């Protein structure tokens, strides 16, 4: 009889791969194939000796099996839908074994797609093959996100709140129970490492580390302006709650509530309210927009007469975000003008609503084809083609996850200074101020962002003035009781790290983290994301392989991408449809800048010091 050894037989309690000899593989596979459907839920698993804690705190169930506690310190692993069985869902069915055998490791795939092989130049130019590759990207990434959502932060088990209570962020993994021996279940120290010591040793910038792919500040601000439309944490109530919707709704341009959306409209030809300052079109002042409920953060040192009315109040607090807000307001009004030429009989309401549909299409296309393309550094040409998901099992529903929100705190991208027309602006010079935009003009400020290098997204590269912000992020993650980084790697089909050295690739940093966390499975989620060794993308590998599914799902699950929406009539005809299909970052800026539109992109121009 062939013995199928689990990782536990070799002392690896957190493992789950079945280790078999060549002969054992085929004997086991034949047995699985002949035995018919397997039982997904296995009998109660007895625990040899009474435990002082919930046995599920050790996360004994593998391959997404769900641990269910029972009386007398017993538990069972529910293997339903995992394509695994056994007392800990550790044994794959024939189908699961075959998929694991044939499917390449995510890191291998990532390295292939980011390689400089001439193959990509060929595949990108063959329409049939390119469409097949993009369909695979859309569906495989989307499949990694639960739809409907399964967890939220208040409970460690499935509840209806995860679906119906949209004030919650979703969760990819449930929070660690509060009664477990350690913050990560049973592994690691009984208390989190001291947050101040952690920040000083692991995160604070010693000297500025530039992003190695020549990424500029225009990219950094795009990431911030794009994600803040759906990362709208309700901090008055807690980091697990959101005021936003389930995805890309362009509320950062139009407002979060219908009352604000109405207030921001001019009421003429579908246009948004604007004003002229120094000969340029800008959003209106808050004082000039009656009825708006936009709530600036308290104690913001901006005079009331200088506050702007925008879709998101945060966008007037940083000049880079204000620049993007201004460009999108101008683009909306430009699109309204194009639609009015085509449909002079349309009223203000239809021009506004149709322009808004076109704008959301432009946002998604630019995000995929410019932003994600640069972020991933893929040599596969990414394209926005919603029709590729039509007829597949792709589901048009999305919920923003708390883990996605935390993953996106990319403070290391922010440099110590930004130079505009020879003037250096420190981070705090630009806090709560749009003055640099008006001193130099919008076009000059945009070029200042383009020619200023962003920082590398790694450890020891956080600006010192952002210390309080980073500390709050880490504290919020602890309040949300995220599971460790390795748990998330397994959830997203990546191999868990086996050592601190493997995680960081840095001996000194590995030693610091090992002293703090003791066990590699106890490394905090956000800490591990940034401590991971650099890879070929702008972010480390785990960020790409986790953020990618959430991004693809959020973008492609938008209603405009669904079969009943994605057609010319939705966007005012072929002309409106083509505004979306031809949208690019460069075109967006060049059509809405007065002068000097050049080198528009997410990398600093060649020759920039």
C-alpha positions as CSV (number, residue, x, y, z in Angstrom):
1,X,0.0,0.0,0.0
2,X,1.4,3.4,-1.0
3,X,1.7,5.9,1.8
4,X,0.6,9.5,1.0
5,X,2.7,11.7,3.3
6,X,1.4,15.0,4.3
7,X,3.6,18.0,5.1
8,X,2.7,17.4,8.8
9,X,4.5,14.1,8.6
10,X,7.7,16.1,8.0
11,X,7.1,18.6,10.8
12,X,5.4,21.3,8.6
13,X,2.1,21.9,10.3
14,X,1.1,24.7,8.1
15,X,1.7,22.8,4.9
16,X,-0.8,21.1,2.6
17,X,0.9,19.7,-0.4
18,X,0.7,16.0,-0.8
19,X,4.3,14.6,-1.2
20,X,4.3,11.3,-3.1
21,X,6.6,9.2,-5.2
22,X,6.1,8.8,-8.9
23,X,4.4,5.5,-8.5
24,X,2.3,6.8,-5.6
25,X,1.0,9.6,-7.8
26,X,-0.5,7.3,-10.4
27,X,-1.8,4.7,-7.8
28,X,-3.4,7.5,-5.8
29,X,-4.8,9.2,-8.9
30,X,-6.3,5.9,-10.2
31,X,-7.9,5.3,-6.8
32,X,-9.4,8.8,-6.7
33,X,-10.7,8.5,-10.2
34,X,-12.4,5.2,-9.6
35,X,-13.9,5.9,-6.2
36,X,-16.4,8.5,-7.6
37,X,-17.5,11.7,-5.8
38,X,-15.6,12.3,-2.6
39,X,-17.0,13.3,0.7
40,X,-16.3,17.0,1.2
41,X,-17.0,17.1,4.9
42,X,-15.1,14.6,6.9
43,X,-16.0,13.0,10.3
44,X,-15.2,14.8,13.5
45,X,-11.5,15.0,14.2
46,X,-10.7,14.1,17.8
47,X,-8.0,16.1,19.5
48,X,-5.7,13.8,21.5
49,X,-5.5,16.0,24.6
50,X,-7.7,18.9,25.9
51,X,-6.5,22.2,24.6
52,X,-6.6,25.5,26.5
53,X,-7.8,27.3,23.4
54,X,-10.1,26.9,20.4
55,X,-8.5,24.2,18.2
56,X,-9.4,26.2,15.1
57,X,-7.0,28.9,16.3
58,X,-4.3,26.7,14.8
59,X,-5.9,26.9,11.4
60,X,-5.6,23.1,10.8
61,X,-7.8,23.0,7.7
62,X,-5.8,23.3,4.4
63,X,-6.8,24.3,0.9
64,X,-9.5,26.7,2.0
65,X,-11.2,24.1,4.2
66,X,-13.3,25.7,6.9
67,X,-12.7,24.7,10.6
68,X,-15.8,24.2,12.7
69,X,-15.3,23.8,16.5
70,X,-17.3,21.1,18.3
71,X,-17.7,20.2,22.0
72,X,-14.9,18.6,24.0
73,X,-12.1,20.5,22.1
74,X,-13.0,18.7,18.9
75,X,-13.3,20.2,15.4
76,X,-14.1,19.2,11.9
77,X,-12.8,20.5,8.5
78,X,-15.5,21.3,6.0
79,X,-13.9,20.5,2.6
80,X,-16.9,21.4,0.5
81,X,-16.0,23.0,-2.8
82,X,-12.2,22.7,-2.2
83,X,-11.7,19.6,-4.4
84,X,-9.8,18.1,-1.4
85,X,-10.7,15.7,1.3
86,X,-9.2,14.1,4.3
87,X,-9.2,15.0,8.0
88,X,-7.7,18.4,7.1
89,X,-8.7,18.8,3.5
90,X,-5.1,17.8,2.7
91,X,-5.7,15.2,0.0
92,X,-6.5,16.4,-3.5
93,X,-9.1,14.8,-5.8
94,X,-7.9,13.6,-9.1
95,X,-9.1,16.9,-10.7
96,X,-7.4,19.1,-8.1
97,X,-4.1,17.1,-8.3
98,X,-4.1,17.4,-12.1
99,X,-4.7,21.2,-11.9
100,X,-1.9,21.6,-9.4
101,X,0.4,19.5,-11.5
102,X,-0.2,21.3,-14.7
103,X,-0.7,24.8,-13.5
104,X,2.6,26.8,-13.2
105,X,3.5,28.5,-10.0
106,X,2.3,32.2,-9.8
107,X,5.9,33.5,-9.4
108,X,6.9,31.5,-12.5
109,X,4.0,33.0,-14.5
110,X,4.8,36.5,-13.3
111,X,8.5,36.2,-14.2
112,X,7.5,35.0,-17.6
113,X,5.0,37.8,-18.3
114,X,7.5,40.4,-17.1
115,X,10.4,38.9,-19.1
116,X,11.8,40.8,-22.1
117,X,11.3,37.9,-24.5
118,X,10.7,38.7,-28.1
119,X,7.8,36.3,-27.8
120,X,5.6,39.0,-26.3
121,X,6.1,41.3,-29.2
122,X,4.8,38.5,-31.5
123,X,1.9,37.4,-29.3
124,X,0.7,41.0,-28.7
125,X,0.4,41.4,-32.5
126,X,-1.7,38.3,-33.2
127,X,-5.3,39.3,-32.3
128,X,-6.7,35.9,-31.7
129,X,-4.0,34.8,-29.4
130,X,-3.9,38.2,-27.6
131,X,-7.7,38.0,-27.0
132,X,-7.3,34.5,-25.5
133,X,-4.6,35.7,-23.2
134,X,-6.6,38.7,-22.0
135,X,-9.7,36.5,-21.5
136,X,-7.6,34.2,-19.3
137,X,-6.3,37.2,-17.3
138,X,-9.8,38.5,-16.7
139,X,-11.4,35.2,-15.7
140,X,-8.5,33.7,-13.8
141,X,-8.0,36.8,-11.7
142,X,-11.7,37.4,-11.2
143,X,-12.1,33.8,-10.0
144,X,-9.8,34.4,-7.1
145,X,-12.3,36.9,-5.6
146,X,-15.3,35.5,-3.8
147,X,-18.6,36.6,-5.4
148,X,-20.8,37.0,-3.4
149,X,-18.4,38.1,-0.6
150,X,-18.1,35.7,2.3
151,X,-16.7,37.5,5.3
152,X,-16.7,40.9,7.0
153,X,-14.7,42.1,10.0
154,X,-17.3,41.7,12.8
155,X,-17.5,37.9,12.6
156,X,-15.0,35.0,12.1
157,X,-17.7,33.0,10.2
158,X,-20.0,33.6,7.3
159,X,-23.0,35.9,7.9
160,X,-25.6,37.6,5.8
161,X,-23.9,40.9,6.8
162,X,-21.1,40.1,4.4
163,X,-23.5,40.5,1.5
164,X,-26.4,42.7,2.5
165,X,-24.7,45.2,4.9
166,X,-22.8,47.3,2.4
167,X,-21.4,49.6,5.1
168,X,-18.9,46.8,5.8
169,X,-15.7,46.3,3.8
170,X,-15.6,42.7,2.6
171,X,-12.8,40.3,3.8
172,X,-10.9,37.7,1.8
173,X,-10.1,35.9,5.1
174,X,-12.0,36.1,8.3
175,X,-10.4,37.9,11.3
176,X,-8.4,36.0,13.8
177,X,-10.7,35.2,16.8
178,X,-10.0,37.4,19.8
179,X,-9.8,34.4,22.2
180,X,-6.8,32.8,20.4
181,X,-3.4,32.6,22.2
182,X,-1.6,34.9,19.8
183,X,-2.7,37.6,17.4
184,X,-2.2,35.1,14.6
185,X,-3.9,32.1,16.2
186,X,-1.2,30.0,17.9
187,X,2.0,31.2,16.2
188,X,4.3,34.0,17.0
189,X,4.5,36.3,20.1
190,X,1.5,36.7,22.4
191,X,1.5,40.4,21.7
192,X,2.2,42.4,18.5
193,X,5.6,43.9,18.3
194,X,5.9,47.5,19.5
195,X,4.6,49.6,16.7
196,X,7.0,52.5,17.2
197,X,10.0,50.2,17.3
198,X,8.7,48.4,14.2
199,X,8.4,51.6,12.2
200,X,11.8,52.9,13.2
201,X,13.6,49.7,12.4
202,X,11.8,48.6,9.3
203,X,10.1,51.5,7.6
204,X,11.7,54.9,8.2
205,X,13.6,56.4,5.3
206,X,17.4,56.5,5.8
207,X,17.9,58.0,2.4
208,X,15.5,58.4,-0.5
209,X,15.3,55.2,-2.6
210,X,14.0,56.0,-6.1
211,X,11.6,53.6,-7.8
212,X,13.8,51.4,-10.1
213,X,11.4,51.5,-13.1
214,X,11.7,55.3,-13.4
215,X,8.2,55.8,-12.0
216,X,7.2,59.4,-11.5
217,X,4.9,61.3,-9.1
218,X,2.1,61.5,-11.7
219,X,1.8,57.7,-11.2
220,X,1.8,58.1,-7.4
221,X,-1.0,60.6,-7.5
222,X,-3.0,58.5,-10.0
223,X,-2.9,55.6,-7.6
224,X,-4.2,57.9,-4.9
225,X,-6.9,59.7,-6.9
226,X,-8.2,56.5,-8.5
227,X,-8.5,54.4,-5.3
228,X,-10.0,57.1,-3.1
229,X,-13.3,56.8,-5.0
230,X,-13.9,53.4,-3.3
231,X,-11.5,53.5,-0.3
232,X,-13.7,55.7,1.8
233,X,-13.2,54.4,5.3
234,X,-15.7,55.7,7.9
235,X,-13.0,56.4,10.6
236,X,-15.6,57.9,13.0
237,X,-17.1,54.4,13.2
238,X,-14.1,52.1,12.6
239,X,-11.6,50.9,10.0
240,X,-14.0,48.0,9.0
241,X,-16.7,50.3,7.7
242,X,-16.9,52.3,4.5
243,X,-18.9,55.2,3.2
244,X,-18.1,54.2,-0.4
245,X,-19.8,51.8,-2.9
246,X,-18.6,48.5,-4.2
247,X,-16.2,49.7,-6.8
248,X,-15.4,52.2,-9.5
249,X,-18.3,54.7,-9.4
250,X,-16.3,57.9,-10.3
251,X,-17.7,59.5,-7.1
252,X,-14.3,61.2,-6.8
253,X,-15.4,63.3,-9.7
254,X,-19.2,63.6,-9.3
255,X,-19.8,63.2,-5.5
256,X,-20.8,60.4,-3.2
257,X,-24.4,61.3,-2.8
258,X,-27.1,62.4,-5.2
259,X,-27.5,65.6,-3.3
260,X,-23.8,66.5,-3.9
261,X,-24.0,65.3,-7.5
262,X,-26.9,67.6,-8.2
263,X,-25.1,70.5,-6.4
264,X,-22.0,70.1,-8.6
265,X,-24.0,70.3,-11.8
266,X,-24.3,73.6,-13.7
267,X,-27.8,72.7,-15.0
268,X,-26.8,73.6,-18.6
269,X,-25.9,71.1,-21.4
270,X,-25.0,68.4,-18.9
271,X,-21.9,70.4,-17.7
272,X,-20.4,70.5,-14.2
273,X,-19.9,73.8,-12.4
274,X,-16.5,75.5,-13.0
275,X,-14.9,78.9,-12.6
276,X,-12.1,80.8,-14.3
277,X,-9.0,81.6,-12.3
278,X,-6.0,83.2,-14.0
279,X,-7.6,82.4,-17.4
280,X,-8.0,78.7,-16.7
281,X,-11.0,76.6,-15.9
282,X,-11.1,75.1,-12.4
283,X,-13.7,73.5,-10.1
284,X,-15.9,76.1,-8.2
285,X,-15.3,77.3,-4.6
286,X,-17.3,75.5,-2.0
287,X,-19.0,78.8,-1.0
288,X,-20.4,79.1,-4.5
289,X,-22.1,75.8,-4.6
290,X,-25.4,75.9,-2.6
291,X,-26.7,72.6,-1.3
292,X,-23.5,70.6,-1.3
293,X,-22.9,68.5,1.8
294,X,-19.2,67.9,1.2
295,X,-17.5,67.6,4.5
296,X,-13.9,68.7,4.8
297,X,-11.9,67.0,7.5
298,X,-12.1,68.9,10.8
299,X,-9.4,71.5,11.6
300,X,-8.1,71.7,8.0
301,X,-6.1,74.9,7.8
302,X,-7.7,76.2,4.6
303,X,-9.7,79.5,4.6
304,X,-13.4,78.9,3.9
305,X,-13.2,81.2,0.8
306,X,-10.4,79.0,-0.6
307,X,-12.1,75.6,-0.3
308,X,-13.1,73.9,-3.5
309,X,-16.3,71.9,-4.2
310,X,-15.2,68.6,-5.5
311,X,-16.4,65.0,-5.7
312,X,-14.1,64.1,-2.8
313,X,-13.1,66.7,-0.1
314,X,-9.6,65.2,0.2
315,X,-8.8,66.2,-3.4
316,X,-8.4,69.8,-2.4
317,X,-5.9,69.0,0.3
318,X,-3.1,67.9,-2.0
319,X,-2.2,69.7,-5.2
320,X,-1.6,66.5,-7.2
321,X,-5.1,65.2,-6.4
322,X,-6.5,68.7,-7.2
323,X,-4.8,68.6,-10.6
324,X,-6.4,65.2,-11.4
325,X,-9.8,66.5,-10.2
326,X,-9.5,69.5,-12.4
327,X,-8.5,67.5,-15.5
328,X,-11.5,65.2,-15.0
329,X,-14.0,68.1,-14.6
330,X,-12.7,69.6,-17.8
331,X,-12.9,66.2,-19.5
332,X,-16.5,65.8,-18.5
333,X,-17.4,69.2,-19.9
334,X,-15.5,68.4,-23.1
335,X,-17.4,65.2,-23.6
336,X,-20.7,67.0,-23.0
337,X,-19.7,69.4,-25.8
338,X,-19.0,66.5,-28.2
339,X,-22.4,64.8,-27.3
340,X,-24.2,68.1,-27.8
341,X,-22.9,68.4,-31.4
342,X,-24.2,64.9,-32.1
343,X,-27.5,65.3,-30.2
344,X,-28.5,68.9,-30.1
345,X,-32.0,67.8,-29.1
346,X,-30.8,66.1,-25.8
347,X,-31.7,67.9,-22.6
348,X,-29.3,68.6,-19.7
349,X,-30.1,65.4,-17.9
350,X,-29.3,63.1,-20.7
351,X,-26.1,64.9,-21.7
352,X,-24.9,64.7,-18.1
353,X,-25.8,61.0,-17.5
354,X,-24.4,59.8,-20.8
355,X,-21.2,61.8,-20.3
356,X,-20.8,60.2,-16.9
357,X,-21.1,56.8,-18.5
358,X,-18.4,57.7,-21.0
359,X,-16.1,59.1,-18.2
360,X,-16.3,55.9,-16.2
361,X,-15.4,54.0,-19.4
362,X,-12.4,56.3,-19.9
363,X,-11.3,55.8,-16.2
364,X,-11.4,52.0,-16.5
365,X,-9.6,52.0,-19.9
366,X,-6.8,54.3,-18.7
367,X,-6.5,52.4,-15.4
368,X,-6.0,49.1,-17.2
369,X,-4.0,50.1,-20.2
370,X,-1.8,52.8,-18.7
371,X,-1.8,52.5,-14.9
372,X,-1.9,48.7,-14.4
373,X,0.3,48.2,-17.4
374,X,3.0,50.3,-15.8
375,X,2.4,49.0,-12.3
376,X,2.7,45.3,-13.3
377,X,5.5,45.9,-15.8
378,X,3.9,43.1,-17.9
379,X,5.2,42.6,-21.4
380,X,1.8,41.2,-22.3
381,X,-0.1,44.2,-23.6
382,X,-3.1,44.8,-21.3
383,X,-6.3,45.8,-23.1
384,X,-9.7,46.9,-22.0
385,X,-12.1,44.6,-23.8
386,X,-15.2,43.9,-21.7
387,X,-16.7,41.7,-24.4
388,X,-14.1,39.1,-23.6
389,X,-15.9,38.2,-20.4
390,X,-19.4,38.0,-22.0
391,X,-20.6,34.4,-22.1
392,X,-18.1,33.3,-19.4
393,X,-18.9,32.7,-15.7
394,X,-17.6,36.2,-14.8
395,X,-20.0,37.8,-12.2
396,X,-20.9,41.5,-12.3
397,X,-20.8,42.1,-8.6
398,X,-18.1,43.5,-6.5
399,X,-17.3,44.4,-2.9
400,X,-14.3,46.4,-1.8
401,X,-12.2,44.3,0.7
402,X,-10.5,45.7,3.8
403,X,-7.3,43.9,2.8
404,X,-7.3,45.6,-0.5
405,X,-7.6,49.0,1.2
406,X,-4.6,48.2,3.4
407,X,-2.6,46.8,0.6
408,X,-2.9,50.2,-1.2
409,X,-1.1,52.3,1.4
410,X,1.8,53.1,-0.8
411,X,3.5,55.9,1.2
412,X,7.0,55.0,0.1
413,X,6.1,56.2,-3.4
414,X,6.0,59.8,-2.0
415,X,9.3,61.6,-2.4
416,X,10.6,64.1,0.1
417,X,10.3,67.0,-2.4
418,X,8.6,67.8,-5.7
419,X,10.2,70.3,-8.0
420,X,8.1,72.6,-10.2
421,X,9.8,75.2,-12.4
422,X,12.9,75.1,-10.3
423,X,11.0,75.4,-7.0
424,X,11.3,72.5,-4.5
425,X,8.2,71.7,-2.5
426,X,8.5,69.5,0.6
427,X,5.7,67.2,1.5
428,X,4.3,69.5,4.2
429,X,4.6,72.5,1.8
430,X,1.9,70.8,-0.3
431,X,-0.3,69.5,2.6
432,X,-3.6,71.3,2.7
433,X,-2.7,73.6,-0.1
434,X,-3.4,74.0,-3.8
435,X,-1.1,77.0,-4.0
436,X,1.6,75.4,-6.2
437,X,-1.0,74.8,-8.9
438,X,-2.0,78.4,-9.0
439,X,1.5,79.8,-8.6
440,X,2.9,77.9,-11.6
441,X,-0.2,77.1,-13.5
442,X,-1.8,73.7,-13.9
443,X,0.3,72.7,-16.9
444,X,3.6,73.4,-15.2
445,X,2.5,71.6,-12.1
446,X,1.6,68.5,-14.1
447,X,5.0,68.5,-15.7
448,X,6.5,68.9,-12.3
449,X,4.8,65.6,-11.3
450,X,6.0,64.0,-14.5
451,X,9.7,64.9,-14.0
452,X,9.8,64.1,-10.3
453,X,10.8,60.5,-9.4
454,X,8.6,58.5,-7.0
455,X,10.1,56.4,-4.3
456,X,10.6,52.6,-4.3
457,X,7.7,50.7,-2.7
458,X,9.8,48.9,-0.1
459,X,11.0,49.1,3.5
460,X,13.1,51.9,4.9
461,X,11.6,54.3,2.4
462,X,8.8,56.0,4.3
463,X,9.2,59.8,4.7
464,X,9.5,60.8,8.3
465,X,6.6,63.2,8.2
466,X,4.3,60.3,7.3
467,X,5.2,58.5,10.5
468,X,1.7,59.2,12.1
469,X,-0.1,58.0,9.0
470,X,1.9,54.8,8.8
471,X,1.4,54.1,12.5
472,X,-2.4,54.5,12.1
473,X,-2.4,52.0,9.2
474,X,-0.6,49.4,11.2
475,X,-2.9,50.0,14.2
476,X,-6.0,49.7,12.1
477,X,-4.7,46.4,10.6
478,X,-4.3,45.1,14.2
479,X,-7.8,46.2,15.1
480,X,-9.1,44.4,12.1
481,X,-7.2,41.3,13.2
482,X,-5.8,40.4,9.8
483,X,-4.3,36.9,9.5
484,X,-0.6,36.7,8.7
485,X,0.9,37.3,5.3
486,X,1.4,33.6,4.6
487,X,-2.3,32.9,5.2
488,X,-3.1,35.4,2.4
489,X,-0.4,33.9,0.1
490,X,-2.1,30.5,0.4
491,X,-5.5,32.1,-0.1
492,X,-4.3,33.5,-3.4
493,X,-2.6,30.3,-4.5
494,X,1.0,31.3,-3.7
495,X,3.4,29.2,-1.8
496,X,3.9,30.4,1.8
497,X,7.3,31.8,2.7
498,X,9.4,29.3,4.7
499,X,11.9,31.8,6.3
500,X,12.4,35.5,7.0
501,X,15.4,35.4,4.6
502,X,13.2,34.1,1.8
503,X,10.6,36.8,2.5
504,X,13.0,39.8,2.6
505,X,16.1,38.7,0.7
506,X,17.9,40.9,3.2
507,X,19.9,39.3,6.1
508,X,19.7,42.3,8.4
509,X,16.0,42.9,7.9
510,X,15.3,39.2,8.2
511,X,17.0,39.1,11.6
512,X,15.0,42.2,12.8
513,X,11.7,40.7,11.7
514,X,12.5,37.2,13.1
515,X,13.3,38.8,16.5
516,X,10.0,40.6,16.5
517,X,7.7,37.9,15.1
518,X,9.5,34.6,15.9
519,X,7.6,32.6,13.4
520,X,7.4,33.4,9.6
521,X,3.6,32.6,9.7
522,X,3.2,35.4,12.3
523,X,4.4,38.3,10.1
524,X,1.7,40.9,9.9
525,X,-0.2,41.3,6.6
526,X,0.8,44.9,5.8
527,X,4.3,44.5,7.2
528,X,5.0,41.4,5.1
529,X,3.7,43.0,1.9
530,X,6.2,45.8,2.1
531,X,9.0,43.7,3.6
532,X,8.9,41.3,0.6
533,X,12.0,41.3,-1.6
534,X,11.6,43.5,-4.7
535,X,10.5,41.8,-7.9
536,X,10.1,42.8,-11.6
537,X,7.0,45.0,-11.0
538,X,6.6,48.3,-9.2
539,X,5.2,46.3,-6.2
540,X,6.5,43.1,-4.8
541,X,5.0,39.8,-6.1
542,X,2.4,39.3,-3.3
543,X,1.0,42.7,-3.9
544,X,0.6,42.0,-7.6
545,X,-0.9,38.6,-7.1
546,X,-3.4,39.9,-4.5
547,X,-4.1,43.4,-5.8
548,X,-4.4,42.1,-9.4
549,X,-7.6,40.0,-8.7
550,X,-9.2,42.7,-6.7
551,X,-8.4,45.3,-9.4
552,X,-9.6,43.1,-12.3
553,X,-12.8,42.2,-10.5
554,X,-13.5,45.7,-9.5
555,X,-12.9,47.1,-13.0
556,X,-14.5,44.5,-15.1
557,X,-17.5,43.9,-12.7
558,X,-18.6,47.5,-13.4
559,X,-22.0,47.6,-14.9
560,X,-20.9,49.3,-18.1
561,X,-18.8,46.2,-18.9
562,X,-21.8,43.9,-18.8
563,X,-23.5,42.7,-22.0
564,X,-26.6,44.9,-21.7
565,X,-24.5,48.1,-21.2
566,X,-21.5,47.6,-23.4
567,X,-22.8,48.8,-26.7
568,X,-22.8,52.1,-28.7
569,X,-26.3,53.2,-27.8
570,X,-25.4,53.4,-24.1
571,X,-22.8,56.0,-24.8
572,X,-24.6,58.2,-27.3
573,X,-23.7,56.2,-30.4
574,X,-20.4,55.1,-32.1
575,X,-18.8,58.5,-31.5
576,X,-19.3,58.3,-27.7
577,X,-18.3,54.6,-27.7
578,X,-15.1,55.6,-29.5
579,X,-14.2,58.2,-26.9
580,X,-13.9,55.3,-24.5
581,X,-12.1,52.9,-26.9
582,X,-9.5,55.5,-27.8
583,X,-8.9,56.9,-24.4
584,X,-5.3,57.1,-23.1
585,X,-3.6,58.9,-20.3
586,X,-1.8,61.2,-22.7
587,X,-5.0,62.0,-24.6
588,X,-6.8,62.8,-21.4
589,X,-4.2,65.4,-20.4
590,X,-3.4,66.8,-23.8
591,X,-7.1,67.5,-24.5
592,X,-7.5,69.4,-21.2
593,X,-4.2,71.3,-20.9
594,X,-3.7,74.7,-22.4
595,X,0.0,74.5,-23.4
596,X,3.1,72.3,-23.2
597,X,1.6,68.8,-23.4
598,X,4.6,66.6,-23.7
599,X,6.1,63.4,-22.2
600,X,2.7,62.5,-20.6
601,X,3.2,59.1,-18.9
602,X,4.0,57.4,-15.7
603,X,7.8,57.4,-16.2
604,X,10.2,60.3,-15.9
605,X,11.4,61.4,-19.4
606,X,14.7,60.0,-20.6
607,X,17.6,62.2,-19.4
608,X,15.9,63.4,-16.3
609,X,18.4,63.4,-13.4
